Amino acid sequence: MAEIKARWEWRTFGEAFGEAESRINSFPKDKVRHSAEVYILSKNSMDNTKIRDMLMDIKTLRQVNADKLEQWFPVMKAGFPLAPAVLGDVFRAWKAEMPRLGRDAYGYEEFLGELVSPHADLRMVRVEKERHGFLINGCIVEIADLKFDGSPVRTVAVEMEDPAAVLGTVRQLGLDGFENVNYLKALKRFVGMEIV
């Protein structure tokens, strides 16, 4: 099994990215991926929690360096149904009180309908993604067309285990004039939730 490594990430959101986008598109496109995901936002936490491919996926922000790059580390990928022990870990990531459980395990619909939707501290956002991937300087670079609950937005990201390579690529592509914004910040701004 491959070792899980923390990646340094730079990302921004907007409608278009001008010359930077042209520079990215001058490189060979690696692949295009489509997905439909559910992000679950907590008023109390900035852990990135989402459901993709029927897996509960959680990443935590390890650190932010002097260049404002963010280091994210995956801490969970769990398939449905989710047992109480796993649900405990999920609610701890949200820093939210877990409701009393009425089932031995929760499938996808039960989890969202019974535990997430009614919870005062949580909010779901459905995110559709069309991700165009590139490999530039050994970094994963993507331009993605998104829909947040049906509202269109675009994102550009650069990520890799080496922060110097990420920063160098961001500068080479002309992205350093844009704000570094992770998914949680963008989604919380979208729904009007305070960023903790």
C-alpha positions in Angstrom: 0.0 0.0 0.0 1.4 3.4 -1.0 2.4 5.8 1.8 -0.1 8.6 2.3 1.7 11.9 2.1 0.6 15.4 3.0 0.4 17.7 0.0 1.0 21.4 -0.2 -1.7 23.2 -2.0 -2.5 26.5 -3.6 -5.9 27.2 -5.0 -8.1 30.0 -6.1 -11.7 30.5 -7.2 -13.3 32.9 -9.7 -14.8 33.3 -13.2 -11.6 33.3 -15.3 -7.9 33.6 -14.7 -6.7 35.5 -17.8 -3.1 35.0 -18.9 -2.5 32.3 -16.2 -5.1 30.1 -17.8 -3.5 30.5 -21.2 -0.2 29.5 -19.8 -1.6 26.4 -18.1 -3.4 25.4 -21.3 -0.1 25.6 -23.2 0.9 22.4 -21.4 -0.3 19.0 -22.5 -3.6 18.1 -20.8 -3.3 14.9 -18.7 -7.0 13.9 -18.2 -10.5 15.2 -17.7 -12.4 13.9 -14.7 -16.1 14.4 -13.8 -17.5 13.9 -10.3 -20.5 14.8 -8.2 -19.6 15.3 -4.5 -21.3 16.4 -1.3 -19.2 18.7 0.9 -20.3 18.9 4.5 -19.5 22.2 6.2 -19.3 22.6 10.0 -19.6 26.0 11.8 -16.9 24.8 14.2 -14.3 23.3 11.9 -12.1 23.8 8.8 -11.5 20.1 8.1 -12.4 19.3 4.5 -15.1 16.7 4.7 -16.8 15.4 1.6 -18.4 12.3 0.1 -17.0 11.3 -3.3 -17.5 7.9 -5.0 -19.5 6.8 -1.9 -16.6 7.3 0.4 -16.5 9.7 3.4 -13.3 11.6 2.7 -11.7 13.9 5.4 -8.6 16.0 5.0 -7.2 18.2 7.7 -5.1 21.3 7.4 -1.7 20.5 8.9 0.0 23.9 8.5 0.3 27.1 6.5 3.8 28.3 5.6 5.2 31.8 5.3 4.2 31.9 1.6 0.6 31.0 2.7 0.7 27.6 1.0 -1.5 25.1 2.9 -0.4 21.5 3.8 -3.4 19.1 3.8 -3.3 15.6 5.0 -5.9 12.8 4.4 -7.2 11.3 7.6 -10.2 9.2 6.5 -11.6 7.4 3.5 -14.5 5.3 4.8 -17.2 3.5 2.8 -20.9 3.4 3.6 -22.5 2.2 5.7 -20.8 4.1 8.5 -20.6 2.3 11.9 -20.8 4.3 15.2 -17.0 4.3 15.7 -16.4 5.9 12.3 -19.3 8.4 12.9 -17.6 9.4 16.1 -14.5 10.3 14.2 -16.5 12.2 11.6 -18.3 14.3 14.2 -15.0 14.9 16.0 -13.6 16.3 12.7 -16.6 18.6 12.6 -16.2 19.6 16.3 -20.0 19.0 16.4 -22.1 17.0 18.9 -23.1 13.6 17.5 -26.8 13.0 17.8 -28.1 9.9 19.5 -27.9 7.1 17.0 -30.9 5.0 16.2 -29.2 2.6 13.9 -26.3 0.1 14.0 -24.8 1.7 10.9 -25.8 4.5 8.5 -26.0 4.2 4.7 -25.5 7.3 2.5 -29.1 8.5 2.4 -29.6 7.8 6.1 -26.4 9.6 7.0 -27.3 12.7 5.1 -31.0 12.7 5.9 -30.9 11.8 9.6 -27.6 13.0 10.9 -26.4 15.8 8.6 -29.5 17.7 7.3 -31.2 18.3 10.7 -27.9 19.3 12.5 -27.8 23.0 13.4 -24.0 23.1 13.0 -23.8 21.4 9.6 -24.6 22.4 6.0 -24.4 20.3 2.8 -23.3 21.7 -0.5 -23.6 19.6 -3.7 -20.6 20.2 -5.9 -20.3 19.1 -9.5 -16.8 19.1 -11.0 -15.3 18.9 -14.4 -11.5 18.8 -13.7 -8.9 19.3 -16.4 -5.5 18.0 -15.1 -2.0 18.9 -16.1 1.5 17.9 -14.9 3.7 21.0 -14.7 7.2 20.9 -12.9 6.1 17.7 -11.3 3.1 19.5 -9.7 -0.5 18.5 -10.2 -2.2 21.5 -11.8 -5.9 21.6 -12.5 -8.5 23.9 -13.9 -12.0 22.9 -13.0 -15.5 24.0 -13.9 -17.7 23.6 -10.8 -21.3 24.1 -9.7 -21.9 24.8 -6.1 -25.6 23.8 -5.6 -26.1 24.6 -9.3 -24.2 27.9 -9.3 -21.2 28.0 -11.7 -17.7 28.9 -10.5 -14.2 28.0 -11.6 -11.1 27.0 -9.7 -7.4 26.6 -10.4 -5.1 24.6 -8.2 -1.4 23.6 -7.9 -0.4 20.8 -5.5 2.6 18.6 -4.6 4.5 17.4 -1.6 7.3 20.0 -2.2 6.2 23.5 -1.2 9.0 25.2 -3.2 7.8 23.5 -6.4 4.2 24.6 -5.8 5.3 28.2 -5.2 7.6 28.2 -8.2 4.8 26.9 -10.4 2.2 29.3 -9.1 4.6 32.2 -9.9 5.6 30.8 -13.3 2.0 30.5 -14.3 1.2 34.0 -13.1 -1.3 32.9 -10.4 0.5 34.7 -7.5 -1.7 37.8 -8.0 -4.8 35.7 -7.0 -5.9 35.0 -3.4 -5.1 31.5 -2.1 -8.5 30.1 -1.1 -9.2 26.5 -0.2 -12.5 24.6 -0.8 -13.8 25.1 2.7 -13.3 28.9 2.6 -14.9 29.1 -0.9 -17.9 27.0 0.2 -18.4 28.8 3.5 -18.4 32.1 1.6 -20.9 30.7 -0.8 -23.4 29.7 1.9 -22.6 32.7 4.2 -21.1 30.6 7.0 -18.5 32.2 9.2 -14.9 31.0 8.6 -13.3 29.7 11.8 
